[in-house]
Amino acid sequence: MSAQRLHVLGEARYALLRSFRRDGSPVLTPVWFALDGDTLVFRTKIGPKTRRLASRPDVELTACDYRGRPRHDATTVAGRATILSGGEAESANATLHRRYGWQWNVIPMIPIPGVTNVHRDLSLRDKLRRTMTRSLWPDSVIVRVAPADA
């Protein structure tokens, strides 16, 4: 994933993340992302996706719509995922917040037809609290994807 191809992907609002199970079968997930220098970052809930990325960090990204349908002009780019922690994760979360603004914390709390809402089990109080925070949520991580050719 050259820097130029990464920046073409950066013009999209969503990216279709293709991660791989241990047996090699792909799992497709649309994600919100931001460019952070020569890398791409996204937030995800701790769970199956983070376990997949920890055991097999090679991924592919394609520009898509909010339901994960690839754009007709999209190019697939390959990268290597790393789960961030501490200050790096908070810095990347701030980058994502700057890109998506108020939507960054609000949209994941709203049920959207055709989209899996991973926060559906939170109480209304917790949902409201999360919409007001700028820090990384306790059940989430930030993932950095570096170019495969780096």
N, C-alpha and C positions, 0 to 999 in steps of 0.2 A: 504494500500500500504506500505508494510514493506520497510525498507531501502534497503534490498537485492533485492527485486523485482523492486524497483525504479532504482537501478543501472543496472539491466539487461535491463530495458527500455532505460537507458542512452547510451547503446551501439548502439542503432539505430540512424539514421540520422533524421527521422521524426516520429512524434507520431500522431495517429488519436485521436483527442479530441472529446469526446461525451459529449455535454452539453445538457441541457433539457429546453424546453419551459415551460411556466407556466402550460400548460395542461398535461405536462409529456412526450410529444413526443420528441424523441431524434433528435439532429442535429449533423452531423458528419463533422469535419473539420480537414484536415491535418495541422500540425503546426511544425515549427522548434522549438527546445527547447534546454535547457541546464540544467544540474544538478547544483544546488547551495546549497551545503551542503546536508541536508536531504530533500530538496524540489526540485521542477522542475519549471523552469520559461520559459515563451514564450511571444513574442510580438504579439499584434493584433491591428487592426485599431478600433478606437472608432465607435461603431455602434450596430447592433443587437446582436452580440456575447457578447459584454460587458454588454448590458442590461440583457441578459439571465443569465450571470454569477453573476450579482449583485442581481437578484431576486431569483436565485436558484444556489448556488455555488457548489453543488455536481456534480462531473464530473468523467468520466472514460477515461483512456488513453491506447492505444494499439500501439505497434510498427507497422509502415506501410511504404509504398513507397511514393514518392512525389505526387501521385494522390490519396492517401488515401486508397489504397488497403492493408489490414492487411497482415503482414508477416505470412507465414505458421506456424512458431514456436512461434508466439506472444502470450503473456499472457496479459489479460486485468487487469488493476489495477485501483482502485478507489481512489479519492482524493477530496479535498475541495479547491476551487479556491478563491483567494483574489486579487483584483486589487491594485497594488502598486502605490505609488506616491513619488515625491521628490527624496531624495538621495537613497532610496531603489530601486526605479525604474531605476535610472541612473546606480547604481551598477550592477543590474541584466542585464541591457542592455549591459554593458561592458563585462559581463560574456558571454552573447550570441555572442557578436562581437568577443571575443577571440575564441569561438568554431568554428564559421563559417567563420572567416577572411573576406577577400574582398567580398565574396559572400553575406554576411549579409545585406549590403545596396544595392548591385547591382542587385541581382536576382529579388527582388520584383518589380523592374522597367522594367523588360524585359518581353514581352509577350511570354508565353510558351504554346504551344498547349495542350489543355485539362485541363489547370489550370486557375482559375479565377484570373485576375490581378486586385487587388483592387486599384491600383494606376494609372489606365489607363487614368484618367481625368487630371492628373497633366501635366503642361507644361514641355517642354524639359528642360528649365532653372531650374525649381523646381526639376525635376528628377536628374539632374546633381548635384545640390546643396546637395540633400539628400545622393547621393552616396559618398560624401566627408565628411560628418559629422559623428561624433562618439556619438553624443548625441541623446536622444530619440526624435523621430519625433513628432511634435505638434498634429497630429491627431491620435497618437498611444498611447497605454498603455502597461505596462508589467503586466502579470498575474503570480502569484505564486500559485503553486498547492502543498499543503501539504498532506502527507499521511492521508487517512481516519481513520486509526487506531491510529493516534497520539493524 
